[in-house]
Amino acid sequence: MKNYILILALACSYLLHGQSANVVELPLLDVSRLISQDQSVGAQRISAARELPDNSAEFGRWSNDTNADGQSQSVWSISFRIGGAPGLGLFLDQVALPSGSYLEWSASGHAGKVFTQADVSSEGRLFLGFVGGDSGQLRFYTIAGSEDQLPFKLWRIDQIFRPELYKPALAKDFGDSNDCQVDANCPAGDGWDDQKSNNARLMVVVAEGVGICSGNLMNNTAENGRPLLLTGFHCFDGFSPLYDLWAFDFGFRFPTCGSTDPNPPPFVTYTGSDYLAGRRENDFLLLEITDTDFDADFHYFAGWDRSDGNVDGDLIIFHHPAADVQKVSTGDEGMTVFGGSINWDNGVVTPPNHHFRMNLNLGNAEPGSSGSTVFDENRRVRGHINGGVITCPDSDPFLWIGRLHLAWTGGGTPNSRLSDWLD
C-alpha cells in the first residue's frame, strides 16, 4: 500500500438552508458522497469547504459592551451552524481591522482565540482555524460608534467530515496520533534539540480547502538565517495553494517523554510564505516564510548532504503525525535507492531511482508527517518523507524518502530545483 501522507479539505458547492436571528444555518453535507469522491482521487479529506454568499453579513447583529478598561465598545456577532458537523473552520477576506479592534472565533458558548490586524495575511485574508462542534460564533470588537461598515468580508466556511482523522481542538489535533508514536523528547531524541527546533507543523491552505503536513528549516551556504522551509510537493499537488495563509507551528512538543498532561504545550506560529521551488517527480517544495515576526536567532537551520548513492548508518526523523505534538521515528539500517517507479494512490507515478526506501525500527509516520526531513548520523538532511507503509504499528514499516541529491538539480530551472536557493 503506497499512500501520500497528506490530508486535504476540498471545496464543495452548497445551498443556504436558512437563517434565524443572527445564525446562518447550512445543510450537512453527504459524508458517503464525499468519501466516495476521496476514493476517486486517492486523497483523504478532513473537511469540505464552501464559499459563503455575499449577503451573509446581513445576518450579523450589533450590540454595545464595555471592555476590561471600562470603555464603551461596539460588538458585531454572527453564528454559523451545520447540524451534526464535528467541526467548522472560518475564513475572512479583505480584512482591514482598525487599531484597537479585534476578532474572536469560538465554538458556541466558549471563549475563543483573538485575532488582530497583525494576524492578517499579505493578501488581506485571515484563517481563524477550526472549532469543535456544529456551531461557531464570530465576534468583532471595535470602538463604539464604528458600526457603519464591517472591515472584512465573510469568505468561506469549512465543514469537517472525517473526525477520525482530525478532531478540532485548541492545538489542532493534540493527542490524536497512534499509540506507537514516540514523543520527540524520549530517549531516541536525546541530543537532537537543534534538529527538533527546525521542524514545523504545517497548515496547508489551498483554494479548495486545508491540509496538514510537516517541514524543516534549511540552511544555505550564506548561513544568513533566511527562513527557507522544505516540505512535500504533494502537500498541495492538484490544488490551488494560497501560500499567504499557510501556517508554520514550531516547538509543539512535550518537554518530557510520555507526558500525560491533558493540556497541549505552547508553540510559536508564523503565517505566510512564498513559493520558491518545487517538483512533483522529486516530491519536494521549498518555501520562504514571510511572517515579519520570524526571528532567525530562535531557530536552527538544518545542514544537508547532497551526495549520491545509498545512505549508511542510523537515521532519525522529527515530525507531526496527525498534527499531534512532535514525535520521533528512527531507522538503523540506512537507506537504499529504490530502483523502480512508484505508483501512488492518486495516479501520480514517480520515476525510477527517485526515492530511498527507509525501514523503521521505532515509530512510524501518519497523515501530517509528510515533508519532514531525514537526518543521517552526521546530522545532515538526506531526504524527506513522501509516503510508505504508514499503518501504525505494522510488522514491516517503511517509508519512501525523496532524495535530496535529485531535488538539488530537479527539473533544471530555478523554480524546480534546490541549488539556486540553498547554494
Secondary structure, DSSP 4 states (H G I P E B T S, - for coil): --EE--EEEEE------EEETTEEE-PPP-HHHHHHHHHHHT-EEEEEEEEPPTTGGGG-EEEEEE-TTS-EEEEEEEEEE-TT-SEEEEEEES--PPTT-EEEEEETTS--EEE-GGGS-TTS-EEEEEEESSEEEEEEEEETT--S--SSEEEEEEEE--TTT----TTSSTT-S-TT-EETTSGGGTT-HHHHHTEEEEEEEETTEEEEEEEEEE--TT-----EEEE-GGGTTTS-B-GGG-EEEE--S-SSTT---SSPPP-EEEE-EEEEEEETTTTEEEEEE--TT--GGG---BEE----S-B-S-EEEEE-GGG-S-EEEEESS-EEEE-S-EE-TTS-EEPTTSEEEEE-SB----TT-TTPEEE-TTSEEEEEEEEEE--SS-SS-EEEEEEHHHHHHTTSSGGG-SHHHH-
